């Protein structure tokens, strides 16, 4: 997280937590960067101005105002604090391993996939804006162009060992346990991570990081359907809840056709 | 047939008129009430399209029932009345063939569900958002905010293109490159442009299709997909991004040009260019 020289406050990893209420006095400005997102929050009397842009190649703060998106929020009273709450993406993220993975019959493996966080900017307790830390490309997930789901697209290294996972504070890691109970190979070319159904947790260790509800995906024997189980029941031990699932599911078990989970 | 013959014997008009009018008014209120209630049915139970159809059927069904009761209250013989109504409707059918055709077409349009309110359709050269689907016509609002009424008969007879039916849509950008430009490089540049644009879907994959050798250029079809709501933004951004990327890669988008053939010997044109001030002219040698 970088901070512009003109700002008055230091922010760190804890800035993106629900309980972190950042003070900003009138006529002060704070610049923050999370992943590719560049964010400037300016506090004026009864008014907050938010400017933001995304920089893929880390070229820094845009030189021209017109490259920024500007939003002005007017309040009845002067509010002196704001907070930035991390969330998971508002649509499922289709993650494509850099190299295709094939799970052999009877095998199982846990693959760790990281997806970028969305940040909800709240001023005086009111949610004003929600922005992704990385602008993901859209993708269509479905065999037919008329039947499927509009998702975000991302690539993943699909690491098998969680300890190898790159610790990026603007990404959350989802552990997916794949079980192949079928007689044929289970190709993992594109994996649909249903992040709106997952909760976000913060693991407090030497290196804090964000985790999501774990997923177990079992390729059934005999047919091509995948049984998806959300949650391993151990997330609460691993970390504290940061934000609940956007679309809570009553049933933790889902049955999907194979192509609806793995393209 | 005399008017009195339609009435049941022993029935006087005077005392029952008030009751008939009250019945008719009550019928109108009940029909409106039940019609609006049917519109409030959950979207999970019935589509909005069918809700409109149901609301209309409920309204007219209830109103006709009350109308019949009202006429009965006045002492009309319903058997004779319905017989007369049959003859009248045949006569009206001949007199109002177009309306009848539109009415029947309207039932097909409503039951077929080719489009619903809010969809963007293109029919008989008109493109617009569907405002309402009625028994006689479909009302559209065009992109330039003009209200268009299209008779249902036209809808049934014409090709209807529902532009917003599916969540994603393909845009085909046709661009020509000069014959001296590298085709493989052009393909690579186009795919890079698509991968850099977050609105462009990576699945279905962008396609680069060679269309043919044109008079001045090699034509390439660049087929890219976007979510329905981002279609216009993608279309607009692609022109700029493709031009910028081609310029950066040294790929020429040629103007139409013509080669002069000066005769059987193909001798070059006898021209001499004199360089110098802008006022200098080109002179024949």
Interface residues (C-beta under 8 A of the other chain):
Chain A: X94 X135 X136 X137 X138 X139 X140 X141 X145 X146 X148 X150 X153 X190 X263
Chain B: X165 X166 X167 X168 X170 X195 X197 X198 X199 X200 X201 X202 X203 X204 X225 X226 X227 X230
